[in-house]
Structure formats: C-alpha cells, structure tokens
C-alpha cells in the first residue's frame, strides 16, 4: 500500500521528534521541517498529501504559512496545531482555508483521524478535478468531427499541449475551424473555468485594435467618453484567441510582445502599468514566415507566439469527415427548423465529396443550410445544391479520374455515378430509370447489379 506523505512544521526539535514517533510508519511517511521556508523548499521537489503545522513560530507563523503553502498547491490540506488555541484563531484559520484545527496537547488518535480525513478530502478533490477534465474533454469533442487520418495528429497535439500554458499558433485556410480548435484547447486546459475571449484582428480597424486589446482611459481619443477595459483584462486568468494575427499592424506588434514577455501593458491614454495572466492562442490563414521575410511581421513576436504550431488541413484533405459533418449540421438545423431534410441522396453526396471546398468547413455548412431551405422532401438531392458546386464537383471528379486512375477504373467510376444519379432521379423505380436512360429493363438490372447500385426490387 502506498504511504501518504505527511509534512509536519514546527520550530521545536522535541515536537518534530514526537511527531515522527506518533505516526504509523506502515501507513504514513512523515517528513518534518523546522519552519515554513524549509517546508516550501521541500514542496518544490516533492509532493505532500497533508501538512500539519504549528501556529506560533518565529519568522513565519502558521497562518502566514497557510497562505504561502496554498500558493504552491491550492488544494493542499493544512491542519493547524497550537497550544494557544482560541475560538477566534480557529475561525480565522478556517477563513484562510485551513482544513482543520487542533489544540496542544493533542490526542494521537484524534490527530490520525484528522489526517485520514484530510487525505480523503484531497483524493476527492483530485477525483472531482479529473471528472471535470473528462466532462470538458467530452463536451469539447461534441462539436468536432475528426475521423479522417489527416486530423489524428492534430487532435493528438491539441490533447498534449492544452494542459500547458504554452502559446499556440494555428495555421490553416479560412473556414478550417481555427476558432473551434482554439476553444477546445481552452476547454481542456487548467484555465477552462475562466474566460475564453475571441477577437478577429482583421475585422477591427487598425486604429481601434489597440484600444480593444488593452482598453483605454476616458478622453484618450475622440469618442472615448468613458474608461473601458480591454480584452486582455477580460481574459485575465483565461485564454485570449487572436484570429488572423498576421493582419496586425507593425506598430501594435511590440506592445503585444511586451504582454507575452512579462504580462504588462498600458491602457491607451494611461501611464499606469496594468498586469494580466493570459494564455494566448493565435491563428492565421497566411504564412507568418513569409510575412517575417517581407518585414511585415516581427521575428521576435513570431518566435514568441509559435511555441507550439498546429497546421489544420483543408477539408479537401479530410473528405472522410464530410458525411459526418453534414449529419452534424442537419441535426443542428433540425433543432431550430422542424422541416429540415434528414439525409442526403447518394448522388448529392457524391457531388459533395468531389467538390474541392475552397471555403472549407464553413462553406460546407453554408451549402447544407441553403440546400435544406430549398429542398422539398426529406432528402437533399443534387438539384438542391448550388449550380457552381454541381459543375465543379462533376469536373473535379472527371479530372481526378482521368489523372489518377486507369481507364477501366475511371469508366467504372463514371458509370457508377451516372446510375446512382439516374436511380435518384427516377425515385429508385427501375422501369422509370430504364425509360430515362433509353435502356432495356433487363440491361439496366445487369448494370445496377454489376456496379453495386441499390434499387427497389419490386419497382
């Protein structure tokens, strides 16, 4: 059985010797320290499950030590012991976060009971923290579709970096969901209970961005009728997401660098230094290295925000996720619009899979929203999709087949797509499909069977 580390603090050698004799060595591992400073030094290298400390000591007393020890570990149970116990002292100790309070001379059995309760309390806190982390992890993953192999390394890296305080730089085309992944990093971090603040640097005029980030004093500029806090103050203790950071002006970049280096900044129009504790996640659809080479982005700032880099693949490189993304969007739409189609026809899905998606996931979401509005039935069909998507999707499919596959495979792929769309157009009625295609019914049966295209056997 693993022994619990019990750290005892007392300036009297006789008290420390007594404590070492009192605890069961098979159940506990007692550690003694002559003062709070020595205890802090121990805790820098080793963990303690419970701290038992005398109240009256020279230099740093027990109440001051309680506060200092909680700066090292806020969940560390601290039991105070004193020969000068009063109700007022006990109340003050509890207010400052003491787990319990005992008077000298204490009963060894009572001390052991209190220590066991403190150990159980610490284990409960750890389990609660683990469960909260698991709930956050699951909640964060609900809105993220990431089955494609291209996403596995991205999700693994996010899971590893999220619990740290490292700055993160995400690079990817517009519409790849950088804001979604930034929020997941926050949800999986130790800062998840604090604010997540998102700001798009390209959407705010250059002359206003400094004020939005750092805040301003009353009268700092025309229109500043009152003082206002900025996003760094709002995100204090949490995460600040700066999207499209590549569009930030060179004049503002050194002020951002200062915050990242020492957590200090000035509000616009103020000479008073303000401090903040923020975890920064940045994103850009532009290659920051190219901006650095062209003198449009500070190299030192680039190194500071690029502690961990995450490259998000475009949707055309993760087409395996498209069906699941579509289902996710349809479920979201159905929650607000009762007459939303429930599925997508095979021929429409083929077009959606072939389309190159220059606007990525955001474009796919808009296409599904539009198609669900113009669709008459319970199924999204090709005619519900935008014409440019149908044209580009077909062209992309033909081009890909011509370049990447042998003639036989390309022909089979074309025939499969043709007959899938034919059966959709005919409502899966074989006779109607045969009439539309100008084929004999038996010939159509043979084609459908050979290509593996489903049809209604009774039609």
Buried (B, 14 or more C-beta within 10 A) or exposed (E): EEBBBBBBBBBEEEBBEBBEEBBEEEBBBBBBBBBBEBBBEBBEEEEBBBBBBBBBBEEBBBBEBBEBBBEEBEEBBBBBBBEEBEEEBBEBBEEBBBBBBBBEEBEBEEBBEBBBBBBEBBEEBEEEEEEEBEEBBEEBBEEBBBEBEBBEEBBEBBBEBBEBBEBBBBBBBBBBBBBBBBBBBBBBBEBBEBBBBBBBBBEBEEEEBBBBBBBBBEEBEEEBEEBBEBBBBBBBEBBBBBBBBBBBEEEBBEBBBEBBEEBEBBBBBBEEEBEBEBBBBBBBBBEBEEBBEEEBBBEEBBEBBBBBEBEBBBBBBBBBBBBEBBBBBBEBBBEEEEEBBEBBBBBBBBBBBBBBBEBBBBBBBBBBBBBBEEBEEEBBBBBBBBEEBBEBBBEBBBEBBEEEEEEEEBEBBBBBBBBBBBBBBBEBBBEBBBEBBEBEEEEBBEBBEEBEBEBEEEE
